Amino acid sequence: MDYLIETLAKRIAGDISWSESPGTSMRKWREAFNISQGELARYMGISQSVIADYERGRRKPGIDFLRKFVKGLIDIDAERGYRVINELIKGYALMLPFIDDTGDFQSPVGVDDIATALDGIIPNSFIPETKVYGWVITDSIRAIMSLKGLEFYQLLNFMLGRVVVFTNVSSGRSPLIALKIAPIKPSIIVLHRPVKLDPLALLLAEKDGITLIISILKDPKEIRERLRSI
């Protein structure tokens, strides 16, 4: 377990340090762990304003600060029973041939921005003020048919803080039913050109607070290009 946690910590630190916007990535991971700025600041022995300055890009994190930041996320989650860590470890253990593309936005992106970029239609009766920090594109049929048991949910856990784009969709029913009992759910899902949106898929999405976007782009390859241009 210690080795897996250390590996996870290095992945998180690497994601932050490699990002073009380290502050945005720091915020993404803090929110993924459901930890407030104040709670993390108290653990690190600093003021909340320092955390805010880093997340807003007013300060650049050095190696020592980044190490303490990631350690704080992990230690606080450990006190809560490793709720997030356990799911992340499962996700990182997956083989990733089911992910066609993934990346991070330079700054948090809202539902309207994604819908506009992907020629999307939002069928929800409500649109929450949700921000995401990156994207994951996966073939829905290939993922659902090839991944065994809980592996599909583990794949979704890998998508924390990202908009999830399902290509090769017929009605959207299968991925939304699979998501019903997933421990962690994406806040925004894009379905690429479903033949007809299943009313059950929309109902399940709304019950779980998921915003659906129906992209009418003809070529799924355009999705990657459009997301990278945001």
ZAPAZA-77427 format. One record per residue (C-alpha): residue number from 1; residue in one letter; x, y, z. Coordinates in nm, 3 decimals, decimal comma. Example, Ala and Ser with C-alpha at 12.3 -4.5 7.8 and 13.67 -1.06 7.14 Angstrom:
! ZAPAZA-77427
<atom i="1" aa="a" east="1,230" north="-0,450" up="0,780"/>
<atom i="2" aa="s" east="1,367" north="-0,106" up="0,714"/>
This chain:
! ZAPAZA-77427
<atom i="1" aa="m" east="0,000" north="0,000" up="0,000"/>
<atom i="2" aa="d" east="0,280" north="0,244" up="0,086"/>
<atom i="3" aa="y" east="0,443" north="0,188" up="-0,254"/>
<atom i="4" aa="l" east="0,114" north="0,252" up="-0,436"/>
<atom i="5" aa="i" east="0,052" north="0,571" up="-0,239"/>
<atom i="6" aa="e" east="0,404" north="0,692" up="-0,313"/>
<atom i="7" aa="t" east="0,350" north="0,619" up="-0,683"/>
<atom i="8" aa="l" east="0,021" north="0,809" up="-0,674"/>
<atom i="9" aa="a" east="0,186" north="1,104" up="-0,498"/>
<atom i="10" aa="k" east="0,453" north="1,121" up="-0,768"/>
<atom i="11" aa="r" east="0,187" north="1,113" up="-1,039"/>
<atom i="12" aa="i" east="-0,003" north="1,401" up="-0,878"/>
<atom i="13" aa="a" east="0,315" north="1,605" up="-0,826"/>
<atom i="14" aa="g" east="0,420" north="1,534" up="-1,183"/>
<atom i="15" aa="d" east="0,082" north="1,638" up="-1,318"/>
<atom i="16" aa="i" east="0,106" north="1,970" up="-1,134"/>
<atom i="17" aa="s" east="0,468" north="2,046" up="-1,221"/>
<atom i="18" aa="w" east="0,421" north="1,950" up="-1,589"/>
<atom i="19" aa="s" east="0,106" north="2,158" up="-1,629"/>
<atom i="20" aa="e" east="0,121" north="2,489" up="-1,814"/>
<atom i="21" aa="s" east="-0,089" north="2,624" up="-1,528"/>
<atom i="22" aa="p" east="0,037" north="2,463" up="-1,204"/>
<atom i="23" aa="g" east="-0,206" north="2,664" up="-0,993"/>
<atom i="24" aa="t" east="-0,505" north="2,536" up="-1,186"/>
<atom i="25" aa="s" east="-0,377" north="2,180" up="-1,153"/>
<atom i="26" aa="m" east="-0,328" north="2,228" up="-0,778"/>
<atom i="27" aa="r" east="-0,686" north="2,344" up="-0,746"/>
<atom i="28" aa="k" east="-0,806" north="2,049" up="-0,955"/>
<atom i="29" aa="w" east="-0,640" north="1,797" up="-0,724"/>
<atom i="30" aa="r" east="-0,748" north="1,973" up="-0,405"/>
<atom i="31" aa="e" east="-1,110" north="1,973" up="-0,520"/>
<atom i="32" aa="a" east="-1,081" north="1,612" up="-0,639"/>
<atom i="33" aa="f" east="-0,987" north="1,520" up="-0,281"/>
<atom i="34" aa="n" east="-1,278" north="1,737" up="-0,157"/>
<atom i="35" aa="i" east="-1,047" north="1,938" up="0,070"/>
<atom i="36" aa="s" east="-1,101" north="2,309" up="0,132"/>
<atom i="37" aa="q" east="-0,824" north="2,565" up="0,108"/>
<atom i="38" aa="g" east="-0,862" north="2,634" up="0,477"/>
<atom i="39" aa="e" east="-0,832" north="2,270" up="0,581"/>
<atom i="40" aa="l" east="-0,525" north="2,214" up="0,367"/>
<atom i="41" aa="a" east="-0,367" north="2,539" up="0,486"/>
<atom i="42" aa="r" east="-0,414" north="2,439" up="0,851"/>
<atom i="43" aa="y" east="-0,251" north="2,104" up="0,786"/>
<atom i="44" aa="m" east="0,045" north="2,271" up="0,612"/>
<atom i="45" aa="g" east="0,078" north="2,538" up="0,881"/>
<atom i="46" aa="i" east="0,024" north="2,831" up="0,646"/>
<atom i="47" aa="s" east="-0,252" north="3,083" up="0,583"/>
<atom i="48" aa="q" east="-0,537" north="3,014" up="0,342"/>
<atom i="49" aa="s" east="-0,434" north="3,314" up="0,133"/>
<atom i="50" aa="v" east="-0,107" north="3,139" up="0,046"/>
<atom i="51" aa="i" east="-0,295" north="2,842" up="-0,101"/>
<atom i="52" aa="a" east="-0,521" north="3,086" up="-0,289"/>
<atom i="53" aa="d" east="-0,219" north="3,272" up="-0,431"/>
<atom i="54" aa="y" east="-0,070" north="2,950" up="-0,568"/>
<atom i="55" aa="e" east="-0,400" north="2,840" up="-0,722"/>
<atom i="56" aa="r" east="-0,449" north="3,179" up="-0,885"/>
<atom i="57" aa="g" east="-0,102" north="3,168" up="-1,034"/>
<atom i="58" aa="r" east="0,036" north="3,452" up="-0,823"/>
<atom i="59" aa="r" east="0,305" north="3,219" up="-0,691"/>
<atom i="60" aa="k" east="0,488" north="2,931" up="-0,856"/>
<atom i="61" aa="p" east="0,527" north="2,617" up="-0,643"/>
<atom i="62" aa="g" east="0,879" north="2,494" up="-0,574"/>
<atom i="63" aa="i" east="0,969" north="2,131" up="-0,511"/>
<atom i="64" aa="d" east="0,948" north="2,154" up="-0,131"/>
<atom i="65" aa="f" east="0,611" north="2,330" up="-0,132"/>
<atom i="66" aa="l" east="0,471" north="2,089" up="-0,390"/>
<atom i="67" aa="r" east="0,584" north="1,793" up="-0,182"/>
<atom i="68" aa="k" east="0,407" north="1,934" up="0,127"/>
<atom i="69" aa="f" east="0,098" north="2,016" up="-0,078"/>
<atom i="70" aa="v" east="0,061" north="1,661" up="-0,214"/>
<atom i="71" aa="k" east="0,147" north="1,507" up="0,123"/>
<atom i="72" aa="g" east="-0,127" north="1,719" up="0,277"/>
<atom i="73" aa="l" east="-0,387" north="1,590" up="0,031"/>
<atom i="74" aa="i" east="-0,287" north="1,230" up="0,095"/>
<atom i="75" aa="d" east="-0,261" north="1,260" up="0,475"/>
<atom i="76" aa="i" east="-0,600" north="1,430" up="0,506"/>
<atom i="77" aa="d" east="-0,760" north="1,164" up="0,286"/>
<atom i="78" aa="a" east="-0,590" north="0,895" up="0,496"/>
<atom i="79" aa="e" east="-0,759" north="1,039" up="0,805"/>
<atom i="80" aa="r" east="-1,090" north="1,002" up="0,620"/>
<atom i="81" aa="g" east="-1,027" north="0,636" up="0,545"/>
<atom i="82" aa="y" east="-0,844" north="0,664" up="0,209"/>
<atom i="83" aa="r" east="-1,173" north="0,726" up="0,027"/>
<atom i="84" aa="v" east="-1,025" north="0,907" up="-0,274"/>
<atom i="85" aa="i" east="-0,684" north="0,741" up="-0,270"/>
<atom i="86" aa="n" east="-0,830" north="0,390" up="-0,294"/>
<atom i="87" aa="e" east="-1,031" north="0,483" up="-0,601"/>
<atom i="88" aa="l" east="-0,741" north="0,665" up="-0,767"/>
<atom i="89" aa="i" east="-0,506" north="0,372" up="-0,713"/>
<atom i="90" aa="k" east="-0,758" north="0,145" up="-0,886"/>
<atom i="91" aa="g" east="-0,784" north="0,384" up="-1,178"/>
<atom i="92" aa="y" east="-0,410" north="0,423" up="-1,224"/>
<atom i="93" aa="a" east="-0,371" north="0,046" up="-1,218"/>
<atom i="94" aa="l" east="-0,573" north="0,016" up="-1,539"/>
<atom i="95" aa="m" east="-0,429" north="-0,040" up="-1,880"/>
<atom i="96" aa="l" east="-0,528" north="0,270" up="-2,077"/>
<atom i="97" aa="p" east="-0,590" north="0,158" up="-2,437"/>
<atom i="98" aa="f" east="-0,953" north="0,255" up="-2,381"/>
<atom i="99" aa="i" east="-0,862" north="0,622" up="-2,354"/>
<atom i="100" aa="d" east="-0,835" north="0,779" up="-2,698"/>
<atom i="101" aa="d" east="-0,716" north="1,116" up="-2,571"/>
<atom i="102" aa="t" east="-0,674" north="1,310" up="-2,248"/>
<atom i="103" aa="g" east="-0,540" north="1,650" up="-2,155"/>
<atom i="104" aa="d" east="-0,570" north="1,955" up="-1,930"/>
<atom i="105" aa="f" east="-0,720" north="2,295" up="-2,002"/>
<atom i="106" aa="q" east="-0,506" north="2,600" up="-1,931"/>
<atom i="107" aa="s" east="-0,777" north="2,727" up="-1,697"/>
<atom i="108" aa="p" east="-1,107" north="2,586" up="-1,561"/>
<atom i="109" aa="v" east="-1,372" north="2,551" up="-1,830"/>
<atom i="110" aa="g" east="-1,749" north="2,568" up="-1,790"/>
<atom i="111" aa="v" east="-2,036" north="2,380" up="-1,951"/>
<atom i="112" aa="d" east="-2,121" north="2,654" up="-2,201"/>
<atom i="113" aa="d" east="-1,763" north="2,674" up="-2,327"/>
<atom i="114" aa="i" east="-1,751" north="2,299" up="-2,391"/>
<atom i="115" aa="a" east="-2,093" north="2,295" up="-2,558"/>
<atom i="116" aa="t" east="-1,992" north="2,580" up="-2,788"/>
<atom i="117" aa="a" east="-1,661" north="2,421" up="-2,881"/>
<atom i="118" aa="l" east="-1,817" north="2,083" up="-2,961"/>
<atom i="119" aa="d" east="-2,130" north="2,209" up="-3,141"/>
<atom i="120" aa="g" east="-2,318" north="2,071" up="-2,844"/>
<atom i="121" aa="i" east="-2,678" north="2,068" up="-2,730"/>
<atom i="122" aa="i" east="-2,760" north="2,051" up="-2,358"/>
<atom i="123" aa="p" east="-3,082" north="1,854" up="-2,290"/>
<atom i="124" aa="n" east="-3,077" north="1,896" up="-1,911"/>
<atom i="125" aa="s" east="-3,356" north="2,084" up="-1,737"/>
<atom i="126" aa="f" east="-3,088" north="2,260" up="-1,530"/>
<atom i="127" aa="i" east="-2,724" north="2,353" up="-1,586"/>
<atom i="128" aa="p" east="-2,517" north="2,374" up="-1,266"/>
<atom i="129" aa="e" east="-2,220" north="2,606" up="-1,239"/>
<atom i="130" aa="t" east="-1,966" north="2,331" up="-1,298"/>
<atom i="131" aa="k" east="-1,601" north="2,376" up="-1,394"/>
<atom i="132" aa="v" east="-1,369" north="2,106" up="-1,525"/>
<atom i="133" aa="y" east="-0,993" north="2,105" up="-1,565"/>
<atom i="134" aa="g" east="-0,936" north="1,868" up="-1,853"/>
<atom i="135" aa="w" east="-1,089" north="1,605" up="-2,076"/>
<atom i="136" aa="v" east="-1,092" north="1,233" up="-2,150"/>
<atom i="137" aa="i" east="-1,218" north="1,080" up="-2,474"/>
<atom i="138" aa="t" east="-1,311" north="0,713" up="-2,480"/>
<atom i="139" aa="d" east="-1,499" north="0,476" up="-2,710"/>
<atom i="140" aa="s" east="-1,809" north="0,382" up="-2,507"/>
<atom i="141" aa="i" east="-1,872" north="0,041" up="-2,665"/>
<atom i="142" aa="r" east="-1,506" north="-0,063" up="-2,651"/>
<atom i="143" aa="a" east="-1,477" north="0,041" up="-2,287"/>
<atom i="144" aa="i" east="-1,801" north="-0,115" up="-2,165"/>
<atom i="145" aa="m" east="-1,754" north="-0,441" up="-2,358"/>
<atom i="146" aa="s" east="-1,384" north="-0,488" up="-2,286"/>
<atom i="147" aa="l" east="-1,350" north="-0,380" up="-1,923"/>
<atom i="148" aa="k" east="-1,451" north="-0,640" up="-1,669"/>
<atom i="149" aa="g" east="-1,661" north="-0,588" up="-1,358"/>
<atom i="150" aa="l" east="-1,558" north="-0,282" up="-1,158"/>
<atom i="151" aa="e" east="-1,283" north="-0,191" up="-1,404"/>
<atom i="152" aa="f" east="-1,526" north="0,037" up="-1,589"/>
<atom i="153" aa="y" east="-1,586" north="0,236" up="-1,271"/>
<atom i="154" aa="q" east="-1,213" north="0,246" up="-1,207"/>
<atom i="155" aa="l" east="-1,168" north="0,395" up="-1,552"/>
<atom i="156" aa="l" east="-1,416" north="0,668" up="-1,458"/>
<atom i="157" aa="n" east="-1,227" north="0,739" up="-1,137"/>
<atom i="158" aa="f" east="-0,928" north="0,820" up="-1,356"/>
<atom i="159" aa="m" east="-1,143" north="1,099" up="-1,501"/>
<atom i="160" aa="l" east="-1,170" north="1,308" up="-1,184"/>
<atom i="161" aa="g" east="-1,217" north="1,677" up="-1,262"/>
<atom i="162" aa="r" east="-1,245" north="1,615" up="-1,638"/>
<atom i="163" aa="v" east="-1,523" north="1,623" up="-1,894"/>
<atom i="164" aa="v" east="-1,580" north="1,267" up="-2,020"/>
<atom i="165" aa="v" east="-1,647" north="1,228" up="-2,393"/>
<atom i="166" aa="f" east="-1,805" north="0,902" up="-2,506"/>
<atom i="167" aa="t" east="-1,777" north="0,830" up="-2,878"/>
<atom i="168" aa="n" east="-1,949" north="0,546" up="-3,066"/>
<atom i="169" aa="v" east="-2,273" north="0,611" up="-2,877"/>
<atom i="170" aa="s" east="-2,612" north="0,478" up="-2,986"/>
<atom i="171" aa="s" east="-2,845" north="0,621" up="-2,720"/>
<atom i="172" aa="g" east="-2,631" north="0,702" up="-2,416"/>
<atom i="173" aa="r" east="-2,817" north="0,448" up="-2,209"/>
<atom i="174" aa="s" east="-2,530" north="0,202" up="-2,148"/>
<atom i="175" aa="p" east="-2,269" north="0,445" up="-2,006"/>
<atom i="176" aa="l" east="-2,526" north="0,621" up="-1,786"/>
<atom i="177" aa="i" east="-2,659" north="0,293" up="-1,646"/>
<atom i="178" aa="a" east="-2,302" north="0,179" up="-1,581"/>
<atom i="179" aa="l" east="-2,238" north="0,508" up="-1,401"/>
<atom i="180" aa="k" east="-2,539" north="0,465" up="-1,174"/>
<atom i="181" aa="i" east="-2,347" north="0,270" up="-0,909"/>
<atom i="182" aa="a" east="-2,004" north="0,419" up="-0,977"/>
<atom i="183" aa="p" east="-1,849" north="0,560" up="-0,655"/>
<atom i="184" aa="i" east="-1,723" north="0,873" up="-0,830"/>
<atom i="185" aa="k" east="-1,903" north="1,034" up="-1,123"/>
<atom i="186" aa="p" east="-1,793" north="1,295" up="-1,377"/>
<atom i="187" aa="s" east="-1,986" north="1,622" up="-1,359"/>
<atom i="188" aa="i" east="-2,002" north="1,670" up="-1,738"/>
<atom i="189" aa="i" east="-2,047" north="1,399" up="-2,002"/>
<atom i="190" aa="v" east="-2,040" north="1,450" up="-2,377"/>
<atom i="191" aa="l" east="-2,218" north="1,196" up="-2,599"/>
<atom i="192" aa="h" east="-2,098" north="1,210" up="-2,958"/>
<atom i="193" aa="r" east="-2,378" north="1,189" up="-3,212"/>
<atom i="194" aa="p" east="-2,616" north="0,940" up="-3,048"/>
<atom i="195" aa="v" east="-2,876" north="0,814" up="-3,294"/>
<atom i="196" aa="k" east="-3,142" north="0,902" up="-3,038"/>
<atom i="197" aa="l" east="-3,089" north="1,006" up="-2,677"/>
<atom i="198" aa="d" east="-3,256" north="0,757" up="-2,446"/>
<atom i="199" aa="p" east="-3,488" north="0,938" up="-2,198"/>
<atom i="200" aa="l" east="-3,359" north="0,705" up="-1,925"/>
<atom i="201" aa="a" east="-3,003" north="0,826" up="-1,988"/>
<atom i="202" aa="l" east="-3,114" north="1,187" up="-1,936"/>
<atom i="203" aa="l" east="-3,315" north="1,094" up="-1,626"/>
<atom i="204" aa="l" east="-3,019" north="0,912" up="-1,470"/>
<atom i="205" aa="a" east="-2,787" north="1,202" up="-1,553"/>
<atom i="206" aa="e" east="-3,016" north="1,456" up="-1,387"/>
<atom i="207" aa="k" east="-3,060" north="1,241" up="-1,076"/>
<atom i="208" aa="d" east="-2,681" north="1,222" up="-1,037"/>
<atom i="209" aa="g" east="-2,627" north="1,592" up="-1,112"/>
<atom i="210" aa="i" east="-2,447" north="1,519" up="-1,439"/>
<atom i="211" aa="t" east="-2,471" north="1,768" up="-1,723"/>
<atom i="212" aa="l" east="-2,508" north="1,602" up="-2,063"/>
<atom i="213" aa="i" east="-2,384" north="1,759" up="-2,383"/>
<atom i="214" aa="i" east="-2,485" north="1,607" up="-2,717"/>
<atom i="215" aa="s" east="-2,213" north="1,686" up="-2,971"/>
<atom i="216" aa="i" east="-2,324" north="1,693" up="-3,334"/>
<atom i="217" aa="l" east="-1,974" north="1,716" up="-3,479"/>
<atom i="218" aa="k" east="-1,949" north="1,474" up="-3,772"/>
<atom i="219" aa="d" east="-1,598" north="1,343" up="-3,716"/>
<atom i="220" aa="p" east="-1,496" north="1,231" up="-3,366"/>
<atom i="221" aa="k" east="-1,142" north="1,341" up="-3,449"/>
<atom i="222" aa="e" east="-1,270" north="1,698" up="-3,441"/>
<atom i="223" aa="i" east="-1,353" north="1,661" up="-3,073"/>
<atom i="224" aa="r" east="-0,987" north="1,634" up="-2,976"/>
<atom i="225" aa="e" east="-0,893" north="1,935" up="-3,188"/>
<atom i="226" aa="r" east="-1,176" north="2,146" up="-3,051"/>
<atom i="227" aa="l" east="-1,102" north="2,060" up="-2,688"/>
<atom i="228" aa="r" east="-0,734" north="2,135" up="-2,732"/>
<atom i="229" aa="s" east="-0,822" north="2,474" up="-2,878"/>
<atom i="230" aa="i" east="-1,024" north="2,588" up="-2,573"/>
